[in-house]
Amino acid sequence: MSHQHTILLFAVDPGGANSIGILAHELSKTANIVCFAKEAACSHLKHNFPQINVTLLTNKHDQYSKTTYLQLLATIKPNVVFTDTTGRDYSNRSLWRACKDFGIPSIAILDQWMNYALRFLKQHETYQGCIAYTTDDFILPTAIVTMDCSAKLQMIKEGLPENIIHPLGSPYYESFKSKPVKNKTQKKKAITILFASEPITAVYGHKLGKKIHGYTEQTIIKTLCQSIAKQAKQQHFSVIIRPHPRESQQRYNRLIKSYHFASLCSKRSVQESIQSADIVLGMSSTMLLEASLQNKPILSIQIGNHKESPFYLEQIGLLRSVRYTFQLHNVINNLEAMRFNRYRVKMMTQNNSVESIHKLMISLCQLGKSD
């Protein structure tokens, strides 16, 4: 690919921004890169990918309108556009629509094994009432890149068109192969639990969030702290809560006041937070997968969920989530006795995802020229 090509990359969520950041870094070696991001993703990119020049797209722009994105495309004139995917924010979908108007290929990169249809629906209100949709229900990019074939199969079941889905792997998850794994066991007075939160109530509100999942991040962390207070010597535990970037930290103030062993995570990177913990707990956060790839013990807690697990490692049968309070009590007892279950996770994505995505990009650009 020549230096004359211009690639626009756009991210809305911090999780999706990870692969966008890696792609921006790698593709900048052979192309002109322009990177935009919404607030949470922008902060994440600037902190974790300081070599990338990223521009903030503020929330004052109407996420449902193509106008901003048509102007952006007219100014930058990219040959191809990369985005992440997200649920309730429509910015990516508006950008895909604008790309279609200009005849510019758009490629969406998935980062999670859940809520597939939600990322592409024209309307959210009826999402939970349907199992599958038709193509007319979606706003779609030119191509969608998934982490693996299981994600592609599930997307097809939910009604997304098979011909635009490419299981090429995850640039972000593959990046862990090049990072050293630290696994030192040290004697500590307290067992450090890192709780990886998710913005369930921030996205859906408490009532709808609990209806959809059977739990919220608030019910899970409260149950965890209650179990520690009831079952164990509290001085044996330190629960570090890492809020999702889309969450307000203030929502945890009351819980922290009630349980002195709980506190908020300091401003460290995800990797630093994982390495400082003895075990990482959560629901279906990608941080659990990241921790497992770094050889850290993990556990998914989904008390209240009686449906299929949204957590990928449970979907493939590698682990089972905690679904009942009595199971959590047993977990706490085992942790207090320093008995940790460690899940050995091999890389689940295909090798050379960046190279594969680059080839897809070239083919789409060439197809666009021939049309």
VOPAGU-2260 file (C-alpha; in pm, 1 decimal, decimal comma):
REM VOPAGU-2260
SITE   aa  ch    i         X         Y         Z
SITE  MET   A    0       0,0       0,0       0,0
SITE  SER   A    1     143,1     338,9     -92,7
SITE  HIS   A    2     187,3     642,0     128,1
SITE  GLN   A    3     -73,9     817,8     -84,4
SITE  HIS   A    4    -352,8     620,6      80,0
SITE  THR   A    5    -532,2     780,5     373,5
SITE  ILE   A    6    -697,4     570,7     643,8
SITE  LEU   A    7    -949,6     714,2     888,8
SITE  LEU   A    8    -985,2     529,0    1219,4
SITE  PHE   A    9   -1262,9     606,3    1465,4
SITE  ALA   A   10   -1334,2     466,8    1813,5
SITE  VAL   A   11   -1620,5     518,7    2057,8
SITE  ASP   A   12   -1552,3     271,9    2342,1
SITE  PRO   A   13   -1223,2     205,4    2526,6
SITE  GLY   A   14   -1248,3    -169,8    2467,1
SITE  GLY   A   15   -1284,8    -131,1    2094,1
SITE  ALA   A   16   -1019,5     138,7    2091,3
SITE  ASN   A   17    -752,5    -118,6    2177,8
SITE  SER   A   18    -761,3    -286,0    1836,3
SITE  ILE   A   19    -812,2      50,3    1666,0
SITE  GLY   A   20    -497,4     176,7    1838,6
SITE  ILE   A   21    -290,3    -122,5    1728,6
SITE  LEU   A   22    -418,1     -93,2    1371,5
SITE  ALA   A   23    -340,1     278,5    1365,5
SITE  HIS   A   24      15,2     211,5    1483,3
SITE  GLU   A   25      79,4     -71,8    1236,6
SITE  LEU   A   26     -87,4      86,9     934,9
SITE  SER   A   27      93,0     416,8     991,4
SITE  LYS   A   28     408,6     244,7     866,6
SITE  THR   A   29     273,2     242,2     510,7
SITE  ALA   A   30     -16,8     490,0     500,2
SITE  ASN   A   31    -138,8     828,2     613,7
SITE  ILE   A   32    -334,0     774,4     936,7
SITE  VAL   A   33    -605,1    1002,7    1074,8
SITE  CYS   A   34    -758,2     899,6    1408,2
SITE  PHE   A   35   -1071,9    1038,6    1576,3
SITE  ALA   A   36   -1242,2     918,0    1894,7
SITE  LYS   A   37   -1523,2     999,1    2134,8
SITE  GLU   A   38   -1432,0    1110,2    2487,8
SITE  ALA   A   39   -1376,3     778,4    2672,8
SITE  ALA   A   40   -1199,7     616,3    2377,7
SITE  CYS   A   41    -990,7     928,1    2314,6
SITE  SER   A   42    -856,5     932,8    2670,6
SITE  HIS   A   43    -784,4     560,6    2647,4
SITE  LEU   A   44    -595,3     594,9    2321,0
SITE  LYS   A   45    -389,8     890,2    2439,6
SITE  HIS   A   46    -289,1     702,3    2754,3
SITE  ASN   A   47    -219,7     361,2    2599,9
SITE  PHE   A   48    -107,4     460,8    2249,6
SITE  PRO   A   49      79,5     790,7    2297,9
SITE  GLN   A   50     252,1     748,5    1959,6
SITE  ILE   A   51     -83,4     801,9    1784,8
SITE  ASN   A   52    -218,2    1149,1    1717,3
SITE  VAL   A   53    -588,6    1121,9    1806,7
SITE  THR   A   54    -846,4    1399,8    1779,4
SITE  LEU   A   55   -1144,7    1424,3    2014,2
SITE  LEU   A   56   -1492,2    1423,3    1859,2
SITE  THR   A   57   -1702,8    1587,4    2126,7
SITE  ASN   A   58   -2053,1    1485,8    2229,5
SITE  LYS   A   59   -2191,8    1815,5    2096,7
SITE  HIS   A   60   -2213,3    1647,2    1756,5
SITE  ASP   A   61   -2541,1    1465,8    1696,2
SITE  GLN   A   62   -2460,4    1096,0    1692,6
SITE  TYR   A   63   -2771,1    1022,2    1482,0
SITE  SER   A   64   -2690,5    1270,1    1206,1
SITE  LYS   A   65   -2468,7    1199,3     906,4
SITE  THR   A   66   -2381,8    1566,0     865,1
SITE  THR   A   67   -2077,9    1570,4    1093,9
SITE  TYR   A   68   -1939,3    1256,6     934,1
SITE  LEU   A   69   -2006,0    1369,2     579,0
SITE  GLN   A   70   -1808,1    1683,5     655,8
SITE  LEU   A   71   -1532,9    1475,3     816,1
SITE  LEU   A   72   -1505,9    1249,7     511,7
SITE  ALA   A   73   -1514,7    1545,1     273,0
SITE  THR   A   74   -1225,6    1707,3     459,5
SITE  ILE   A   75   -1004,4    1400,3     510,2
SITE  LYS   A   76   -1091,0    1212,7     188,1
SITE  PRO   A   77    -994,1     869,3     323,4
SITE  ASN   A   78    -962,2     561,5     104,4
SITE  VAL   A   79   -1099,8     340,4     380,9
SITE  VAL   A   80   -1249,5     380,3     729,0
SITE  PHE   A   81   -1201,3     159,8    1036,1
SITE  THR   A   82   -1427,1     177,1    1341,5
SITE  ASP   A   83   -1495,0     -16,2    1657,7
SITE  THR   A   84   -1850,6    -126,1    1743,1
SITE  THR   A   85   -2070,7     -33,1    2035,2
SITE  GLY   A   86   -2426,4     -60,0    2159,4
SITE  ARG   A   87   -2626,3     253,1    2228,4
SITE  ASP   A   88   -2397,4     513,9    2074,9
SITE  TYR   A   89   -2487,8     561,9    1707,5
SITE  SER   A   90   -2176,2     750,7    1600,2
SITE  ASN   A   91   -2023,3     452,7    1421,4
SITE  ARG   A   92   -2347,4     378,2    1240,5
SITE  SER   A   93   -2377,5     738,6    1125,6
SITE  LEU   A   94   -2019,7     720,7     997,7
SITE  TRP   A   95   -2094,9     396,9     806,0
SITE  ARG   A   96   -2395,3     565,0     644,6
SITE  ALA   A   97   -2179,8     861,5     544,1
SITE  CYS   A   98   -1917,3     626,1     400,4
SITE  LYS   A   99   -2183,8     460,8     189,1
SITE  ASP   A  100   -2285,8     799,8      46,7
SITE  PHE   A  101   -1924,4     866,1     -54,7
SITE  GLY   A  102   -1857,7     509,9    -174,7
SITE  ILE   A  103   -1582,1     464,5      85,6
SITE  PRO   A  104   -1531,2     112,1     229,7
SITE  SER   A  105   -1593,5      92,1     605,7
SITE  ILE   A  106   -1462,2    -189,9     825,2
SITE  ALA   A  107   -1593,6    -249,5    1178,9
SITE  ILE   A  108   -1372,3    -437,0    1428,9
SITE  LEU   A  109   -1543,4    -635,8    1704,5
SITE  ASP   A  110   -1387,9    -667,1    2049,9
SITE  GLN   A  111   -1643,4    -879,3    2241,0
SITE  TRP   A  112   -1834,1   -1205,3    2211,6
SITE  MET   A  113   -2172,7   -1061,6    2307,1
SITE  ASN   A  114   -2455,4    -825,2    2202,6
SITE  TYR   A  115   -2382,7    -871,0    1834,2
SITE  ALA   A  116   -2710,3    -743,2    1686,6
SITE  LEU   A  117   -2722,9    -452,5    1932,5
SITE  ARG   A  118   -2414,6    -300,9    1770,2
SITE  PHE   A  119   -2582,0    -268,4    1430,7
SITE  LEU   A  120   -2955,9    -220,1    1494,2
SITE  LYS   A  121   -3141,8      82,8    1362,9
SITE  GLN   A  122   -3350,5      77,6    1683,5
SITE  HIS   A  123   -3271,8     -64,3    2027,5
SITE  GLU   A  124   -3613,9     -70,0    2185,4
SITE  THR   A  125   -3712,4    -413,7    2057,2
SITE  TYR   A  126   -3371,7    -578,0    2085,8
SITE  GLN   A  127   -3441,9    -802,3    2382,6
SITE  GLY   A  128   -3773,3    -915,9    2238,3
SITE  CYS   A  129   -3619,5   -1076,2    1929,9
SITE  ILE   A  130   -3383,0   -1364,7    1871,9
SITE  ALA   A  131   -3289,9   -1272,6    1516,8
SITE  TYR   A  132   -3338,8    -988,5    1272,6
SITE  THR   A  133   -3338,8    -924,6     900,7
SITE  THR   A  134   -3089,1    -715,0     709,9
SITE  ASP   A  135   -3343,7    -432,4     693,9
SITE  ASP   A  136   -3318,0    -395,8    1074,3
SITE  PHE   A  137   -2948,5    -309,0    1060,1
SITE  ILE   A  138   -2717,4     -23,1     970,8
SITE  LEU   A  139   -2411,2    -202,1     836,4
SITE  PRO   A  140   -2052,0    -123,8     739,0
SITE  THR   A  141   -1895,8    -271,0     426,8
SITE  ALA   A  142   -1723,6    -543,0     631,3
SITE  ILE   A  143   -1717,0    -671,8     988,6
SITE  VAL   A  144   -1407,3    -832,6    1140,8
SITE  THR   A  145   -1471,2   -1081,2    1423,8
SITE  MET   A  146   -1231,3   -1238,1    1670,9
SITE  ASP   A  147   -1304,4   -1594,3    1557,7
SITE  CYS   A  148   -1550,9   -1821,3    1376,7
SITE  SER   A  149   -1772,4   -1868,8    1683,2
SITE  ALA   A  150   -1850,8   -1496,8    1682,6
SITE  LYS   A  151   -1930,2   -1510,7    1311,5
SITE  LEU   A  152   -2167,0   -1805,7    1355,8
SITE  GLN   A  153   -2351,5   -1632,5    1639,0
SITE  MET   A  154   -2383,4   -1314,2    1435,3
SITE  ILE   A  155   -2534,9   -1511,0    1148,3
SITE  LYS   A  156   -2784,9   -1664,9    1392,6
SITE  GLU   A  157   -2887,3   -1314,1    1497,8
SITE  GLY   A  158   -2956,5   -1221,0    1137,0
SITE  LEU   A  159   -2640,8   -1040,0    1028,7
SITE  PRO   A  160   -2540,7   -1112,0     666,8
SITE  GLU   A  161   -2274,9   -1381,7     638,5
SITE  ASN   A  162   -2101,9   -1237,1     332,7
SITE  ILE   A  163   -1969,8    -927,3     511,7
SITE  ILE   A  164   -1839,6   -1106,4     825,2
SITE  HIS   A  165   -1469,4   -1198,1     828,3
SITE  PRO   A  166   -1322,7   -1399,3    1123,3
SITE  LEU   A  167    -971,7   -1255,8    1097,2
SITE  GLY   A  168    -880,5   -1239,5    1465,2
SITE  SER   A  169    -818,7    -961,7    1716,1
SITE  PRO   A  170    -514,5    -733,2    1691,3
SITE  TYR   A  171    -548,0    -653,5    2060,5
SITE  TYR   A  172    -573,9   -1006,7    2198,1
SITE  GLU   A  173    -293,1   -1122,1    1973,5
SITE  SER   A  174     -73,0    -846,3    2114,2
SITE  PHE   A  175     -53,3   -1033,3    2444,4
SITE  LYS   A  176     162,6   -1298,1    2280,4
SITE  SER   A  177     449,0   -1051,8    2266,0
SITE  LYS   A  178     415,9    -940,8    2627,2
SITE  PRO   A  179     600,9   -1116,9    2910,7
SITE  VAL   A  180     377,5   -1293,9    3161,0
SITE  LYS   A  181     450,4   -1213,8    3524,4
SITE  ASN   A  182     337,4   -1475,4    3769,5
SITE  LYS   A  183     512,5   -1422,2    4099,5
SITE  THR   A  184     352,9   -1553,2    4413,5
SITE  GLN   A  185     419,8   -1347,0    4722,3
SITE  LYS   A  186     295,5   -1384,8    5076,0
SITE  LYS   A  187      51,6   -1110,2    5158,3
SITE  LYS   A  188    -156,0   -1015,7    5456,7
SITE  ALA   A  189    -454,2    -949,3    5230,6
SITE  ILE   A  190    -572,1   -1110,3    4909,4
SITE  THR   A  191    -617,1    -844,3    4642,4
SITE  ILE   A  192    -928,7    -888,0    4431,4
SITE  LEU   A  193    -960,4    -671,2    4122,4
SITE  PHE   A  194   -1324,9    -625,9    4025,0
SITE  ALA   A  195   -1365,4    -539,6    3656,7
SITE  SER   A  196   -1690,2    -348,4    3633,3
SITE  GLU   A  197   -1913,9    -293,7    3330,6
SITE  PRO   A  198   -2142,6       2,7    3252,1
SITE  ILE   A  199   -2468,1    -194,7    3261,0
SITE  THR   A  200   -2667,0      63,3    3456,0
SITE  ALA   A  201   -2493,5     349,5    3275,8
SITE  VAL   A  202   -2616,6     210,0    2944,1
SITE  TYR   A  203   -2954,1      60,4    3034,2
SITE  GLY   A  204   -3043,9     192,5    3378,2
SITE  HIS   A  205   -3085,2     -40,4    3676,5
SITE  LYS   A  206   -3429,8    -181,0    3596,3
SITE  LEU   A  207   -3374,5    -259,7    3228,1
SITE  GLY   A  208   -3015,5    -369,9    3287,6
SITE  LYS   A  209   -3124,1    -624,3    3546,1
SITE  LYS   A  210   -3407,2    -742,7    3321,4
SITE  ILE   A  211   -3165,9    -799,5    3035,6
SITE  HIS   A  212   -2879,4    -963,0    3226,2
SITE  GLY   A  213   -3037,9   -1084,5    3548,1
SITE  TYR   A  214   -2788,6    -865,2    3733,8
SITE  THR   A  215   -2609,6    -531,9    3716,5
SITE  GLU   A  216   -2256,7    -435,3    3814,3
SITE  GLN   A  217   -2408,4    -288,5    4131,5
SITE  THR   A  218   -2582,4    -610,7    4240,8
SITE  ILE   A  219   -2271,0    -820,6    4172,5
SITE  ILE   A  220   -2019,7    -603,6    4358,1
SITE  LYS   A  221   -2258,9    -564,0    4651,5
SITE  THR   A  222   -2312,6    -940,9    4671,6
SITE  LEU   A  223   -1937,0    -996,7    4655,6
SITE  CYS   A  224   -1871,5    -756,4    4943,2
SITE  GLN   A  225   -2157,8    -901,7    5146,8
SITE  SER   A  226   -2016,6   -1249,5    5100,1
SITE  ILE   A  227   -1671,3   -1141,7    5216,6
SITE  ALA   A  228   -1817,7    -962,9    5519,7
SITE  LYS   A  229   -2024,2   -1266,4    5613,1
SITE  GLN   A  230   -1794,1   -1556,1    5532,5
SITE  ALA   A  231   -1439,1   -1437,6    5593,2
SITE  LYS   A  232   -1211,5   -1228,6    5808,7
SITE  GLN   A  233   -1238,3    -897,3    5633,5
SITE  GLN   A  234    -875,7    -805,5    5698,0
SITE  HIS   A  235    -781,9   -1094,4    5469,7
SITE  PHE   A  236    -927,6    -918,4    5164,7
SITE  SER   A  237    -877,3    -603,7    4962,8
SITE  VAL   A  238   -1136,3    -546,2    4691,0
SITE  ILE   A  239   -1019,2    -299,9    4427,0
SITE  ILE   A  240   -1302,4    -180,2    4202,9
SITE  ARG   A  241   -1203,5     -69,3    3856,4
SITE  PRO   A  242   -1500,2     121,3    3709,6
SITE  HIS   A  243   -1554,7     111,5    3336,4
SITE  PRO   A  244   -1452,7     443,1    3172,7
SITE  ARG   A  245   -1819,5     509,8    3098,6
SITE  GLU   A  246   -1913,2     477,9    3465,7
SITE  SER   A  247   -1918,6     747,2    3731,2
SITE  GLN   A  248   -1687,3     660,6    4019,0
SITE  GLN   A  249   -1923,3     836,9    4258,4
SITE  ARG   A  250   -2175,0     553,7    4225,5
SITE  TYR   A  251   -1942,8     338,1    4437,4
SITE  ASN   A  252   -1902,3     585,9    4724,4
SITE  ARG   A  253   -2179,0     438,2    4939,7
SITE  LEU   A  254   -2050,6      83,4    4895,7
SITE  ILE   A  255   -1695,2     182,1    4984,6
SITE  LYS   A  256   -1820,1     353,3    5300,3
SITE  SER   A  257   -2009,7      37,3    5396,9
SITE  TYR   A  258   -1719,6    -202,8    5335,0
SITE  HIS   A  259   -1382,1     -74,4    5450,0
SITE  PHE   A  260   -1195,9    -343,7    5254,1
SITE  ALA   A  261   -1328,1    -201,5    4923,9
SITE  SER   A  262   -1169,2      86,0    4734,6
SITE  LEU   A  263   -1149,1     234,0    4385,3
SITE  CYS   A  264    -866,6     147,4    4151,5
SITE  SER   A  265    -596,9     410,5    4118,6
SITE  LYS   A  266    -511,3     563,9    3781,2
SITE  ARG   A  267    -303,3     276,4    3650,6
SITE  SER   A  268    -321,9      97,0    3318,7
SITE  VAL   A  269    -531,6    -216,0    3278,9
SITE  GLN   A  270    -217,3    -428,5    3266,7
SITE  GLU   A  271     -76,3    -271,1    3582,7
SITE  SER   A  272    -407,3    -324,7    3761,0
SITE  ILE   A  273    -416,5    -689,0    3656,7
SITE  GLN   A  274     -58,9    -754,1    3760,4
SITE  SER   A  275    -111,1    -603,2    4105,4
SITE  ALA   A  276    -409,4    -831,0    4177,1
SITE  ASP   A  277    -414,0   -1188,5    4304,4
SITE  ILE   A  278    -735,1   -1263,9    4115,0
SITE  VAL   A  279    -960,6   -1074,2    3874,7
SITE  LEU   A  280   -1336,0   -1099,3    3916,3
SITE  GLY   A  281   -1608,9    -958,6    3696,6
SITE  MET   A  282   -1906,0   -1054,9    3484,2
SITE  SER   A  283   -1815,4   -1064,1    3115,8
SITE  SER   A  284   -1562,5    -782,0    3088,7
SITE  THR   A  285   -1283,3    -825,1    2836,2
SITE  MET   A  286   -1051,6    -752,1    3128,2
SITE  LEU   A  287   -1117,2   -1108,8    3246,6
SITE  LEU   A  288    -993,9   -1241,9    2916,1
SITE  GLU   A  289    -695,0   -1009,1    2924,8
SITE  ALA   A  290    -610,4   -1130,9    3275,1
SITE  SER   A  291    -637,8   -1496,0    3173,9
SITE  LEU   A  292    -404,0   -1435,1    2880,2
SITE  GLN   A  293    -156,9   -1297,7    3135,8
SITE  ASN   A  294    -192,2   -1614,2    3344,7
SITE  LYS   A  295    -393,8   -1451,6    3623,3
SITE  PRO   A  296    -671,0   -1640,7    3804,8
SITE  ILE   A  297   -1012,4   -1511,8    3700,7
SITE  LEU   A  298   -1375,8   -1570,1    3785,8
SITE  SER   A  299   -1699,9   -1463,0    3619,8
SITE  ILE   A  300   -1982,5   -1385,4    3863,5
SITE  GLN   A  301   -2329,1   -1379,1    3708,3
SITE  ILE   A  302   -2562,4   -1427,7    4004,1
SITE  GLY   A  303   -2914,9   -1376,0    3871,6
SITE  ASN   A  304   -2841,3   -1479,2    3513,5
SITE  HIS   A  305   -3035,9   -1787,9    3407,1
SITE  LYS   A  306   -2968,2   -1750,5    3035,9
SITE  GLU   A  307   -2669,0   -1824,9    2815,1
SITE  SER   A  308   -2352,2   -1670,0    2948,1
SITE  PRO   A  309   -2228,8   -1353,2    2773,5
SITE  PHE   A  310   -1870,7   -1441,2    2874,3
SITE  TYR   A  311   -1670,5   -1598,4    2594,5
SITE  LEU   A  312   -1460,2   -1836,0    2804,2
SITE  GLU   A  313   -1778,0   -1990,5    2941,7
SITE  GLN   A  314   -1931,2   -2010,1    2596,3
SITE  ILE   A  315   -1642,3   -2226,6    2477,0
SITE  GLY   A  316   -1657,6   -2442,9    2790,2
SITE  LEU   A  317   -1331,3   -2333,4    2951,0
SITE  LEU   A  318   -1487,9   -2222,3    3278,3
SITE  ARG   A  319   -1822,8   -2193,0    3451,0
SITE  SER   A  320   -1948,0   -1871,3    3603,0
SITE  VAL   A  321   -2078,1   -1836,9    3955,6
SITE  ARG   A  322   -2457,9   -1826,3    3926,7
SITE  TYR   A  323   -2564,9   -1865,1    4291,5
SITE  THR   A  324   -2474,0   -1697,4    4619,9
SITE  PHE   A  325   -2377,0   -2023,3    4790,0
SITE  GLN   A  326   -2121,2   -2082,1    4513,2
SITE  LEU   A  327   -1974,1   -1739,7    4578,9
SITE  HIS   A  328   -1946,7   -1822,0    4948,8
SITE  ASN   A  329   -1740,6   -2130,4    4855,7
SITE  VAL   A  330   -1520,4   -1917,3    4632,9
SITE  ILE   A  331   -1452,2   -1672,3    4915,2
SITE  ASN   A  332   -1360,3   -1957,9    5149,3
SITE  ASN   A  333   -1118,8   -2096,6    4890,5
SITE  LEU   A  334    -963,7   -1755,7    4832,3
SITE  GLU   A  335    -911,8   -1706,0    5204,1
SITE  ALA   A  336    -730,8   -2040,1    5209,7
SITE  MET   A  337    -521,3   -1920,5    4913,2
SITE  ARG   A  338    -671,2   -2177,2    4676,9
SITE  PHE   A  339    -688,8   -2019,1    4330,8
SITE  ASN   A  340    -821,8   -2171,4    4012,1
SITE  ARG   A  341    -599,2   -2071,2    3723,8
SITE  TYR   A  342    -731,8   -2110,6    3370,8
SITE  ARG   A  343    -474,1   -2176,8    3103,6
SITE  VAL   A  344    -591,2   -1983,8    2800,8
SITE  LYS   A  345    -430,2   -2027,9    2464,1
SITE  MET   A  346    -458,9   -1756,1    2204,0
SITE  MET   A  347    -805,6   -1792,5    2056,9
SITE  THR   A  348    -772,1   -1559,0    1761,6
SITE  GLN   A  349    -604,1   -1636,0    1432,8
SITE  ASN   A  350    -242,3   -1542,6    1384,8
SITE  ASN   A  351    -140,1   -1229,4    1195,5
SITE  SER   A  352    -476,0   -1054,5    1227,3
SITE  VAL   A  353    -327,7    -716,9    1133,3
SITE  GLU   A  354    -189,3    -862,8     811,9
SITE  SER   A  355    -522,8   -1033,4     736,9
SITE  ILE   A  356    -716,4    -711,9     802,8
SITE  HIS   A  357    -472,3    -523,4     582,1
SITE  LYS   A  358    -539,1    -768,3     296,2
SITE  LEU   A  359    -914,9    -726,0     343,7
SITE  MET   A  360    -870,0    -350,1     333,0
SITE  ILE   A  361    -670,7    -368,6       7,7
SITE  SER   A  362    -932,1    -590,4    -156,1
SITE  LEU   A  363   -1215,1    -355,9     -57,7
SITE  CYS   A  364   -1026,7     -52,7    -187,0
SITE  GLN   A  365    -957,3    -226,7    -517,5
SITE  LEU   A  366   -1320,5    -337,2    -541,7
SITE  GLY   A  367   -1430,8      21,2    -483,5
SITE  LYS   A  368   -1208,5     143,0    -769,0
SITE  SER   A  369   -1351,1    -114,8   -1007,4
SITE  ASP   A  370   -1716,9     -28,1    -930,2
